[in-house]
Amino acid sequence: MVDELVLLLHALLVRHRALSIENSQLMEQLRLLVCERATLLRQVRPPSCPVPFPETFNGESSRLPEFIVQTASYMLVNENRFCNDAMKVAFLISLLTGEAEEWVVPYIEMDSPILGDYRAFLDEMKQCFGWDDDEDDDDDDDYEEDDY
């Protein structure tokens, strides 16, 4: 019986040694793969966005058109991030500072439906910060009349 236990123990030790060697080989392969992955990741750079990140908007009326163009352009080239109106509005809100940030707080506090409607949100901003679409149309009309 003791001889059988000694043989069993010897077999277990041999098996343990073989598994330890195999484990060491696998760990070395894993180390090489991790290094190769790191090398590949350094070579692959995400494409740069052709449109710069928009500047913040503090409520200055003269900057509103520029702000809307910047944010709309940025959202257009990153459309996978801005898949619905609520995401677009949230993005705009994240860029508001000063007077513009103070303006939006009541909408947030009352969980206004406008927070989920990009067009309506833009219209409210235009109304509050002095962008009158009718004036733009009138200016275009004046320009056209002067041409003829």
Sequence and secondary structure as in RCSB ss.txt:
>XXXX:A:sequence
MVDELVLLLHALLVRHRALSIENSQLMEQLRLLVCERATLLRQVRPPSCPVPFPETFNGESSRLPEFIVQTASYM
LVNENRFCNDAMKVAFLISLLTGEAEEWVVPYIEMDSPILGDYRAFLDEMKQCFGWDDDEDDDDDDDYEEDDY
>XXXX:A:secstr
 HHHHHHHHHHHHHHHHHHHHHHHHHHHHHHHHHHHHHHHHHH      SS     B S GGGHHHHHHHHHHHH
HHTTTT  SHHHHHHHHHHTB HHHHHHHHHHHHTT GGGG HHHHHHHHHHHTT  HHHHHHHHHHHHHHH 
